[in-house]
Amino acid sequence: MENILLGKNSEIVRNIKELKKHYKANHFIIEELFILGLLKKYNKKVDTVLYCEEDVYSEEAKDILSYLISNAKNVGQISHKTYESLSNKENASGILALFIDDKDPSQILNDRPPFILVLDQIELPGNLGTMIRSADACDVDLIILVDPITKLENSKSIASSRGMFLRVPTLSLTYEETQKYLLDNNYRIFLGEPILGVPHHKMNYDGHIAIVVGNERYGIHKEWYDNNHEKVFIPMWGEMTSLNVGVAASILMYEAKIKRNK
């Protein structure tokens, strides 16, 4: 498409507005400069780039925009007013990009990734993003979102992950699909529990493993306990009996990574 000034009612602008209101699987609206820079760093192609020239003022932003424009299917300039209507003001960079992740789920699963994090019905986008960020730090091979309540494409999930959804493959599956895959491929399934099982630092994490953490209010769905599993917990020495799920998952992932590296 020709790079022209687009009005607020143009088809592309309306499409971006719709995607910001109603998330679509594997469609990510990215506007934070750091994450836009990752698109360049990881040599990602994008579907659409919108930019307000007067708001793209830093040399870094101009360099990233140049890359995005040369690797986008659709490009359009927008006015400052239109940009403001689309952007999360606190992360304004003058640029918005629509990235469509075309990963092949079957290929990812066929590769039988050795270290999986399973997030069971996570509700809060901040927690989801935090766990994706920690998963990258711990070199997790795959994240499976089981019947997620919040969406990976949520702008708050994208921001709190610091763009690490671009690095850590992430699939959304049902409980039945996930359980069947893990059992059929002989994964050791670790259920994160507040007080039951083996303390996390006394567990070994050899082989193909899946660490499962659950919903912020209700924990892990009871069906997980009907099949082979190992319970692991993080000792607590204060009044609280459990940690925030993002914190707990991060501790479990780090412990597993350290043990697996020995």
C-alpha positions as a printed NumPy array, in Angstrom:
array([[  0.   ,   0.   ,   0.   ],
       [  1.179,   3.532,  -0.758],
       [  2.511,   5.435,   2.242],
       [ -0.082,   8.259,   2.58 ],
       [ -1.732,  10.323,   5.314],
       [ -4.688,   8.349,   6.628],
       [ -7.83 ,   9.774,   8.156],
       [ -9.384,   8.537,  11.378],
       [-12.087,   6.722,   9.429],
       [ -9.754,   4.921,   7.04 ],
       [-10.034,   1.148,   6.93 ],
       [ -6.586,   0.54 ,   8.406],
       [ -7.133,   2.916,  11.323],
       [-10.54 ,   1.382,  12.029],
       [ -8.976,  -2.082,  11.954],
       [ -6.357,  -1.077,  14.529],
       [ -9.053,   0.446,  16.752],
       [-11.078,  -2.748,  16.547],
       [ -8.089,  -4.922,  17.438],
       [ -7.361,  -2.744,  20.465],
       [-10.936,  -3.266,  21.692],
       [-11.446,  -6.895,  20.687],
       [ -8.307,  -9.   ,  20.799],
       [ -7.69 , -11.454,  17.988],
       [ -5.489, -14.505,  18.383],
       [ -1.86 , -13.897,  17.421],
       [ -2.525, -10.239,  16.488],
       [ -0.379,  -7.876,  18.551],
       [ -0.639,  -4.081,  18.536],
       [  2.806,  -2.86 ,  19.581],
       [  3.571,   0.766,  20.401],
       [  6.238,   0.801,  23.103],
       [  9.562,   1.775,  21.545],
       [ 11.566,  -0.934,  23.305],
       [  9.286,  -3.685,  21.99 ],
       [  9.153,  -2.115,  18.537],
       [ 12.938,  -2.308,  18.626],
       [ 12.714,  -6.037,  19.306],
       [ 10.792,  -6.471,  16.065],
       [ 13.867,  -5.099,  14.328],
       [ 16.323,  -7.023,  16.495],
       [ 14.573, -10.331,  15.779],
       [ 14.051,  -9.454,  12.102],
       [ 10.249,  -9.692,  12.301],
       [  7.98 ,  -8.63 ,   9.478],
       [  4.838,  -6.722,  10.394],
       [  1.429,  -6.459,   8.833],
       [  0.768,  -2.763,   9.415],
       [  2.702,   0.307,  10.552],
       [  1.037,   3.599,  11.442],
       [  3.095,   6.59 ,  12.488],
       [  2.796,  10.263,  13.273],
       [  5.885,  11.932,  11.833],
       [  5.912,  14.811,  14.332],
       [  5.919,  12.362,  17.276],
       [  8.796,  10.242,  15.945],
       [ 11.558,  12.527,  17.155],
       [ 14.442,  10.415,  18.531],
       [ 17.092,   8.913,  16.273],
       [ 16.345,   5.496,  17.745],
       [ 12.654,   5.826,  16.881],
       [ 13.451,   6.985,  13.354],
       [ 15.795,   4.035,  12.826],
       [ 13.195,   1.541,  14.071],
       [ 10.475,   3.157,  11.957],
       [ 12.65 ,   2.912,   8.85 ],
       [ 13.07 ,  -0.815,   9.445],
       [  9.359,  -1.354,  10.095],
       [  8.292,   0.54 ,   7.   ],
       [ 10.6  ,  -1.547,   4.83 ],
       [  9.208,  -4.767,   6.335],
       [  5.485,  -3.969,   6.512],
       [  2.622,  -4.966,   4.271],
       [  0.675,  -1.76 ,   4.989],
       [  2.122,   1.635,   5.927],
       [  0.354,   4.881,   6.639],
       [  0.969,   8.264,   8.213],
       [ -1.592,   9.566,  10.681],
       [ -2.151,  12.914,  12.339],
       [ -1.169,  13.657,  15.914],
       [ -4.845,  13.69 ,  16.883],
       [ -5.467,  10.282,  15.306],
       [ -2.323,   8.892,  16.905],
       [ -3.458,  10.11 ,  20.327],
       [ -6.815,   8.381,  19.835],
       [ -5.034,   5.07 ,  19.208],
       [ -2.076,   5.194,  21.571],
       [ -1.586,   4.372,  25.218],
       [ -0.293,   7.796,  26.112],
       [  2.291,   6.682,  28.674],
       [  4.2  ,   4.663,  26.067],
       [  3.852,   7.075,  23.159],
       [  6.566,   6.56 ,  20.559],
       [  4.81 ,   7.983,  17.506],
       [  4.571,   4.48 ,  16.035],
       [  2.075,   1.635,  16.146],
       [  2.736,  -1.735,  14.54 ],
       [  0.48 ,  -4.714,  13.997],
       [  2.495,  -7.904,  14.29 ],
       [  0.779, -11.162,  13.346],
       [  2.519, -14.213,  14.775],
       [  2.412, -16.981,  12.179],
       [  4.034, -19.688,  14.293],
       [  3.073, -23.297,  13.576],
       [  1.759, -24.862,  16.828],
       [  2.134, -28.401,  15.519],
       [  5.807, -27.837,  14.693],
       [  6.49 , -26.418,  18.16 ],
       [  4.836, -29.398,  19.829],
       [  6.457, -31.912,  17.484],
       [  9.844, -30.619,  18.616],
       [  8.975, -31.828,  22.141],
       [ 10.372, -28.829,  24.061],
       [ 12.092, -30.025,  27.255],
       [ 11.097, -27.197,  29.627],
       [  7.468, -26.042,  29.594],
       [  5.596, -23.571,  31.754],
       [  1.839, -24.193,  31.952],
       [ -0.36 , -21.298,  33.037],
       [ -3.807, -22.543,  34.035],
       [ -6.626, -20.01 ,  33.575],
       [ -4.583, -16.903,  34.411],
       [ -6.764, -13.818,  34.876],
       [ -4.519, -10.772,  35.235],
       [ -2.522,  -9.48 ,  32.252],
       [  0.202,  -8.12 ,  34.54 ],
       [  0.786, -11.582,  35.986],
       [  0.801, -13.14 ,  32.539],
       [  3.357, -10.661,  31.238],
       [  5.56 , -11.078,  34.312],
       [  5.664, -14.849,  33.873],
       [  6.511, -14.564,  30.184],
       [  9.364, -12.221,  31.062],
       [ 10.641, -14.611,  33.744],
       [ 10.272, -17.557,  31.363],
       [ 12.628, -15.834,  28.939],
       [ 15.128, -15.208,  31.749],
       [ 14.998, -18.903,  32.687],
       [ 15.298, -20.124,  29.106],
       [ 11.904, -21.853,  29.143],
       [ 11.234, -23.54 ,  25.806],
       [  7.45 , -23.151,  25.638],
       [  4.571, -21.554,  27.526],
       [  1.141, -23.165,  27.298],
       [ -1.822, -21.001,  28.251],
       [ -4.58 , -23.347,  29.4  ],
       [ -8.073, -21.911,  28.862],
       [ -6.723, -18.385,  29.503],
       [ -9.062, -15.769,  30.922],
       [ -6.77 , -12.887,  30.005],
       [ -5.339, -12.787,  26.513],
       [ -1.736, -12.762,  25.418],
       [ -2.713, -10.03 ,  22.962],
       [ -3.907,  -7.732,  25.78 ],
       [ -1.913,  -4.479,  25.685],
       [ -1.06 ,  -4.842,  29.389],
       [  0.236,  -8.392,  28.823],
       [  2.374,  -7.153,  25.947],
       [  3.786,  -4.276,  27.997],
       [  4.496,  -6.259,  31.182],
       [  6.165,  -9.047,  29.188],
       [  8.578,  -6.433,  27.783],
       [  8.049,  -8.069,  24.41 ],
       [  9.321, -11.48 ,  25.463],
       [  6.342, -13.148,  23.808],
       [  8.443, -12.568,  20.687],
       [ 11.136, -14.873,  22.093],
       [  9.311, -17.549,  24.094],
       [  6.87 , -19.607,  21.989],
       [  3.432, -19.363,  23.589],
       [  0.396, -21.483,  22.696],
       [ -3.202, -21.359,  23.916],
       [ -4.651, -24.857,  24.404],
       [ -7.474, -26.462,  26.315],
       [ -6.856, -28.465,  29.462],
       [ -7.637, -31.69 ,  27.582],
       [ -5.18 , -30.879,  24.779],
       [ -2.443, -29.922,  27.215],
       [ -2.843, -32.895,  29.523],
       [ -2.909, -35.349,  26.621],
       [  0.214, -33.845,  25.092],
       [  2.163, -33.921,  28.349],
       [  1.14 , -37.46 ,  29.252],
       [  1.609, -38.862,  25.744],
       [  5.129, -37.418,  25.666],
       [  6.112, -38.576,  29.166],
       [  6.591, -35.174,  30.757],
       [  7.096, -34.883,  34.481],
       [  4.262, -32.619,  35.601],
       [  4.98 , -30.386,  38.603],
       [  1.947, -28.794,  40.221],
       [  2.751, -25.614,  42.11 ],
       [  1.035, -25.879,  45.512],
       [  0.974, -23.475,  48.472],
       [  1.855, -26.091,  51.12 ],
       [  1.673, -29.619,  49.699],
       [  4.357, -31.839,  48.217],
       [  8.133, -31.361,  48.194],
       [  9.803, -27.999,  48.898],
       [ 10.918, -26.492,  45.606],
       [ 14.614, -26.479,  46.532],
       [ 14.595, -30.198,  47.392],
       [ 13.054, -31.341,  44.117],
       [ 15.03 , -32.481,  41.096],
       [ 13.887, -31.251,  37.697],
       [ 15.519, -33.716,  35.347],
       [ 14.177, -34.723,  31.973],
       [ 11.232, -33.236,  30.111],
       [  9.308, -31.149,  32.613],
       [  6.163, -29.016,  32.793],
       [  5.651, -26.641,  35.726],
       [  1.971, -25.829,  36.248],
       [  0.703, -22.79 ,  38.151],
       [ -2.921, -21.844,  38.525],
       [ -5.545, -19.165,  38.632],
       [ -4.958, -16.244,  41.012],
       [ -8.11 , -16.953,  43.02 ],
       [ -8.798, -20.648,  42.633],
       [ -5.412, -22.204,  41.957],
       [ -4.823, -25.176,  39.692],
       [ -7.917, -26.831,  38.286],
       [ -8.734, -30.026,  40.172],
       [ -8.549, -32.163,  37.012],
       [ -4.756, -31.815,  37.038],
       [ -4.663, -34.045,  40.113],
       [ -6.394, -36.952,  38.352],
       [ -3.269, -37.967,  36.406],
       [  0.414, -38.518,  37.15 ],
       [  1.951, -35.454,  38.784],
       [  4.389, -34.261,  41.418],
       [  3.5  , -31.543,  43.923],
       [  6.023, -28.827,  44.684],
       [  5.693, -25.89 ,  47.047],
       [  7.619, -22.795,  48.116],
       [  8.148, -22.641,  51.92 ],
       [  6.584, -19.624,  53.635],
       [  7.871, -18.179,  56.911],
       [  5.443, -15.302,  57.465],
       [  1.709, -14.906,  57.875],
       [  0.858, -15.418,  54.215],
       [  0.343, -18.966,  52.983],
       [  0.968, -18.251,  49.308],
       [  2.714, -15.876,  46.91 ],
       [  1.469, -13.93 ,  43.936],
       [  1.322, -16.403,  41.05 ],
       [  3.82 , -14.406,  38.985],
       [  6.312, -14.398,  41.847],
       [  5.754, -18.088,  42.618],
       [  6.112, -19.168,  38.993],
       [  9.33 , -17.159,  38.68 ],
       [ 10.84 , -18.811,  41.763],
       [  9.923, -22.286,  40.506],
       [ 11.331, -21.612,  37.047],
       [ 14.614, -20.272,  38.439],
       [ 14.999, -23.233,  40.768],
       [ 14.317, -25.669,  37.949],
       [ 16.78 , -23.906,  35.637],
       [ 19.525, -23.876,  38.264],
       [ 19.047, -27.576,  39.024],
       [ 18.944, -28.493,  35.332],
       [ 22.213, -26.631,  34.719],
       [ 24.143, -28.595,  37.356]])
